[in-house]
Amino acid sequence: MTYKEEKKDLFTVDFKEWTPAHCISRDCKMGAGIAVPMKKMFKLNSLINVIEKMGNVKVGECIYYNGVFNLITKKKYWFKPNMFSMRNSLRGMLADARYHNINKIVMPKIGSGLDKLNWDSVRNEILNIFADDDIDILVCYQ
């Protein structure tokens, strides 16, 4: 794995080269933060329908949909995630990346904005989970 943090706007990255990732709630509201432009840009409005058709989708999973890794880190949009759900969602993202042969992932400082997780803890989880894989990870922050 290669890991890099850059001070830049996530939406200036070439999404033909990089696959975006972000955190969402199980209810798929995506009404605040980076989820709002992600929902619009990647047409994620119907994600809730996809999740309902899938059946038993739980907090701590990752749904790869419309070219985006959607990490489900909490049940309702007003809840806060914990490191357990973040860790499991990141593991799900790794499994999806392997399955879809994706080797470049771009994300904000997931879980540490509106969700208030400690970024150093989240970063450590990312580094540990992806350590043995041939994946480039770019974290964009402003």
N, C-alpha and C positions, 0 to 999 in steps of 0.2 A: 504494500500500500504506500502511496505517497499522499501526504496530507499538507494542505497549505491554507492559511487564513489570509485574506486580502481585504483591504479597505476599499470596497467598491460596491456599486449597486448590483444586486443579484440579477436584476432584469436587463443588464447590459451584457450578460454572458450569452454565448452562442448555444441555444438550446437544441441545436442539431448535433452538437458535439457533447454537451453536458446534459445529464438527466437531473431535473430538479427534485428536491425532497423538502417536505415541510410537515409540520404536525397539525393534526386536526382532532376534533372530537368525534365520537361515535355517531352523534346526531348530525354530523356534516353541515353545521350551520355556516362556518367559515365567514363570519361577519365582521371580523376585526383583524388588525395586524396584516402580516404578509399573506395570509390566507385569502384576503379580499382580491388582490390582483392575481394571485395564483388561480383562484376560482374562475375569474373572468378570462384570463389569457389561455388557460388550458381546458376550458369548458367543463368544469367539474360540477356543474349544477345537478347533473343526473347521477352523481356518485352515490347519493343516498339510495336511489333506486337499485343500483348495482349491488350495494351492500345488503339491502333487504332481500334481494333475489338469492344472494349467496347463502343467506340463512344465519348461522350462528357465528357472526363476526364479533370478536371480543376486543376490548381495550388491550393494547399490547401487541396488536397485529399491524401489518403494513399491507396496504392495498395499492398495487401498481395499476394505475388507471390513466388513460389518455396521456401517457408518457411522463407521469409524475408518480413519485413515491409518496403516498399519503400515510404518514405514521399516525396511527390511532392511539393517542396517549392518554385520553380521558373519555369518560362516558358522555357528559354534557358539556356544552361550550363554556358554561360558567364554572365548571370544576377546575381544579388544578391537577396536573399530572404528578407522578412520583417517579423516582429513578427506576423502580421495578418496571413500570409500563414503558418508560423510555428505553430501557435496556432490551426488553422483549420486542419493541417496535423496530429498534435498530437491527436486531437479529433477523427479524422478518424482512427488513430491507435488504440485508445481505443475501438472504435466500432468494429473494426476487431478482436481485442484481445478477446472481449466478445463473438463475433459470433463464433470464432474458439476455444473457451475455452483455450486460452493461458494465462498463469499466470506468466511467467518469460520472461522478455524482457531485452536484453543486447544491448548497443549502445555506440558509441563514444560520445564525447561532441558535439552532433549534431548541425549543423548550426553555430558553433563557430570557425571552422577551416578555410578552404578556403572561406566559405560563410560570415565570419566576423560578425556574430551576437554576441551580448554580452552573454557570457555563464551564468552569474547570472540571466539574464532575461529569457533565455531558461529554465534553471533549475526551476525557479519559475513557469513557465507555466507547466512543467512536474508535479511538486508537486501539483499544483492546479487542473489540469485536472484528474490526477490519484488518488487523495487523498482518495476518497471513494470506491475504488475498491481493491479487493484482488489480487493485482499484485505486483510481485517483479521486481524492476528495478535496473539494474546494469549498471553503466556508467564506461567505461574503458578509461583511458587516459595514455599517456606515458610521 
